C-alpha cells in the first residue's frame, strides 16, 4: 500500500476545515453572540420545571412585601435585590403559615414538613431571581427554627401523612368479610386461619406497622396497642 504524502494529508485537513467553516456560516454562527451570557455563572443546576416552582415561592414573598411592607400593588423584586435578614425570613415564614390552610391536622394548621419544603424552595428561588444568595447559616437556622421552635409554639403541626392508605379499619372490614361472607367455592378453616395470620404478619412488619399504630409524642403512647387478660 502506497504511503500518502504529507501534502495530501494537509490538503485533506484543509478540505475538512473548509467544510466545517461553511457549515457554521449556513447556521449563522456568531462567535460573539453569547459571549456575555456564557460569562455568567449558572444559578443552580435544577431543571427548568423545578426552577419555576422555586420562583413561585418568590412570588409569595412579593405578596408579603405588598401586604405587610406597604409596597405598591404589582411590586416585583429583581436583579440585585438585597437578601432578607434572618429576622425578615422568620417574619415572612410566620406570614406564610398564617396564610396557609393545612389538610392533615384537624385544626387546619400546616405541617412543619410542608413549610420547611417551601422555605427550602424559596432560598434558591431568591437567588435565581436576584443573584443574591441567602447565607447558608441563615438558611440552616431558619430550617431548624421551623422544625423545632414553631412546633413547640403550636404554630405548626408535627403530623405526617400516612405512608400507606390501608388502615386498621380497612383491615378489620377485610377480615370480617373474609370470615363471614359466603364463598363461591369451598375454603377450609385452616386456609382462613393461615391467610389471617400471614396478612397480620405482613402488615405488622417494618414500616407498614406505622399505619396501624397511633402517632404520639409520648413514647408510652406509641406502638401496637394490646391488653393482656389473665386467666384464673
PAVO-546065 format. One record per residue (C-alpha): x, y, z; residue number from 1; residue in three letters. Coordinates in steps of 0.05 Angstrom, whole numbers, plus 5000, padded with zeros to 4 digits. Each point is the difference from the previous one (the first is absolute). Layout:
BEGIN
c1  c2  c3  nr  rest
X  Y  Z  NUM  ALA
...
***
This chain:
BEGIN
c1  c2  c3  nr  rest
5000  5000  5000  1  UNK
5028  5067  4978  2  UNK
5016  5049  5055  3  UNK
4961  5065  4995  4  UNK
5042  5062  4996  5  UNK
4999  5056  5052  6  UNK
4973  5049  4948  7  UNK
4940  4954  4987  8  UNK
4985  4995  5074  9  UNK
5005  5076  5007  10  UNK
4951  5010  4942  11  UNK
4950  4952  5031  12  UNK
5004  5037  5067  13  UNK
4989  5065  4964  14  UNK
4938  4972  4964  15  UNK
4970  4978  5066  16  UNK
5014  5068  5032  17  UNK
4967  5034  4940  18  UNK
4939  4954  5006  19  UNK
4993  5016  5074  20  UNK
5007  5075  4986  21  UNK
4946  4997  4947  22  UNK
4954  4962  5048  23  UNK
5008  5054  5053  24  UNK
4984  5054  4948  25  UNK
4937  4962  4979  26  UNK
4977  4997  5072  27  UNK
5013  5074  5011  28  UNK
5053  4989  5054  29  UNK
5024  5064  5034  30  UNK
5058  4991  5049  31  UNK
4981  5062  5040  32  UNK
4925  4987  5004  33  UNK
5000  4964  5067  34  UNK
5065  5027  5029  35  UNK
4968  5040  5055  36  UNK
4948  4947  5017  37  UNK
5052  4945  5003  38  UNK
5043  5041  5046  39  UNK
4946  4998  5053  40  UNK
5000  4944  5051  41  UNK
4941  4952  4999  42  UNK
4952  5013  5058  43  UNK
4988  4929  5023  44  UNK
4997  4934  4963  45  UNK
4926  4986  5010  46  UNK
4955  4985  4941  47  UNK
4958  5054  4967  48  UNK
4937  4973  5033  49  UNK
5032  4999  5069  50  UNK
5025  5071  4991  51  UNK
4930  5023  4983  52  UNK
4975  4971  5066  53  UNK
5057  5036  5035  54  UNK
4978  5066  4968  55  UNK
4929  4988  5023  56  UNK
5024  5005  5072  57  UNK
5031  5068  4984  58  UNK
4932  5023  4974  59  UNK
4973  4986  5070  60  UNK
5056  5043  5029  61  UNK
4980  5057  4954  62  UNK
4928  4992  5025  63  UNK
5026  5004  5071  64  UNK
5037  5065  4984  65  UNK
4937  5029  4970  66  UNK
4954  4978  5057  67  UNK
5046  5014  5059  68  UNK
5054  5049  4977  69  UNK
4956  5049  4962  70  UNK
5032  4986  4933  71  UNK
4958  5023  4940  72  UNK
4953  4951  4966  73  UNK
5036  4958  4948  74  UNK
5067  5010  5034  75  UNK
5054  4953  4974  76  UNK
5069  4985  5026  77  UNK
5056  4995  4949  78  UNK
5074  4996  4988  79  UNK
5041  5027  5058  80  UNK
4943  5001  5051  81  UNK
5033  4992  5069  82  UNK
4993  4933  5035  83  UNK
4953  5001  5061  84  UNK
5029  4995  5069  85  UNK
4984  4940  5045  86  UNK
4949  5043  5037  87  UNK
4966  5018  4935  88  UNK
5001  4927  4978  89  UNK
4965  4980  5064  90  UNK
4949  5055  4993  91  UNK
4985  4978  4929  92  UNK
4994  4927  5023  93  UNK
4950  5018  5055  94  UNK
4960  5039  4949  95  UNK
5001  4941  4952  96  UNK
4977  4952  5055  97  UNK
4941  5044  5019  98  UNK
4982  5004  4926  99  UNK
5001  4924  4990  100  UNK
4945  4951  5017  101  UNK
5026  4930  5015  102  UNK
4965  4937  4977  103  UNK
5026  4949  5051  104  UNK
4990  5032  5068  105  UNK
4929  5006  5027  106  UNK
5012  5073  5019  107  UNK
5022  5018  4930  108  UNK
5071  5016  5021  109  UNK
5053  4986  4946  110  UNK
5052  4948  5016  111  UNK
5073  5013  5014  112  UNK
5020  4958  4941  113  UNK
4959  5040  4950  114  UNK
5025  5067  5025  115  UNK
5072  4976  5002  116  UNK
4995  4978  4928  117  UNK
4973  5068  4980  118  UNK
5058  5034  5036  119  UNK
5049  4954  4966  120  UNK
4971  5019  4933  121  UNK
4998  5075  5016  122  UNK
5075  5004  5016  123  UNK
5025  4978  4931  124  UNK
4941  5035  4967  125  UNK
5022  5066  5030  126  UNK
5070  4990  4971  127  UNK
4971  4983  4931  128  UNK
4960  5065  5000  129  UNK
5049  5048  5031  130  UNK
5070  4971  4994  131  UNK
5009  5010  5075  132  UNK
5006  4939  5044  133  UNK
4969  4991  5068  134  UNK
5057  4978  5044  135  UNK
5005  4926  5015  136  UNK
5004  5016  5075  137  UNK
4934  5039  4997  138  UNK
4967  4945  4959  139  UNK
5022  4945  5048  140  UNK
4975  5041  5060  141  UNK
4934  5012  4965  142  UNK
4989  4925  4986  143  UNK
5016  4982  5072  144  UNK
4953  5054  5026  145  UNK
4944  4973  4956  146  UNK
5010  4928  5021  147  UNK
5007  5012  5075  148  UNK
4980  5067  5029  149  UNK
4937  5011  4958  150  UNK
4976  4930  5016  151  UNK
5011  5012  5075  152  UNK
4962  5066  4994  153  UNK
4942  4963  4968  154  UNK
5005  5042  4937  155  UNK
5014  4939  4958  156  UNK
4975  4929  5004  157  UNK
5048  4941  5005  158  UNK
4949  4952  4969  159  UNK
5024  4960  4939  160  UNK
4962  4972  4942  161  UNK
4993  4925  5007  162  UNK
5045  4961  4953  163  UNK
4946  4948  4985  164  UNK
4926  5011  4988  165  UNK
4981  4931  5027  166  UNK
4979  5014  5071  167  UNK
4979  4959  5060  168  UNK
4926  5009  4983  169  UNK
5013  4975  4930  170  UNK
5035  4938  5028  171  UNK
4942  4987  5047  172  UNK
4949  5005  4944  173  UNK
5040  4953  4956  174  UNK
5008  4948  5055  175  UNK
4927  5003  5020  176  UNK
4980  4990  4927  177  UNK
5051  4945  4993  178  UNK
4970  4961  5058  179  UNK
4926  5018  4994  180  UNK
4986  5002  4925  181  UNK
4978  4938  4962  182  UNK
5054  4976  4952  183  UNK
4986  4981  4927  184  UNK
5044  4938  5012  185  UNK
5019  4957  5060  186  UNK
5053  5030  5046  187  UNK
5025  4961  5060  188  UNK
5005  5031  5069  189  UNK
5075  4987  5001  190  UNK
5009  5042  4938  191  UNK
4961  5057  5032  192  UNK
5043  4998  5063  193  UNK
5064  4998  4959  194  UNK
4978  5059  4957  195  UNK
4980  5040  5061  196  UNK
5067  4987  5034  197  UNK
5042  5014  4937  198  UNK
4962  5065  4988  199  UNK
5012  5023  5071  200  UNK
5074  4982  4996  201  UNK
5009  5038  4935  202  UNK
4964  5063  5024  203  UNK
5036  5002  5067  204  UNK
5070  4994  4970  205  UNK
5047  5059  4990  206  UNK
4974  5067  4979  207  UNK
4929  4973  4986  208  UNK
4986  4996  5074  209  UNK
4999  5076  5006  210  UNK
4932  4999  4964  211  UNK
4971  4960  5057  212  UNK
5032  5034  5059  213  UNK
4982  5067  5030  214  UNK
5047  5059  4989  215  UNK
5019  5031  5066  216  UNK
5054  5045  5028  217  UNK
4998  4958  5063  218  UNK
5039  4936  4992  219  UNK
4952  4963  5046  220  UNK
4944  5015  4951  221  UNK
5034  4971  4939  222  UNK
5002  4929  4973  223  UNK
4948  4945  4994  224  UNK
4945  5006  5051  225  UNK
4979  4936  5035  226  UNK
4971  4977  5066  227  UNK
5020  4939  5038  228  UNK
4944  4962  5035  229  UNK
5022  4952  5055  230  UNK
4964  4934  5003  231  UNK
4986  4971  5069  232  UNK
***
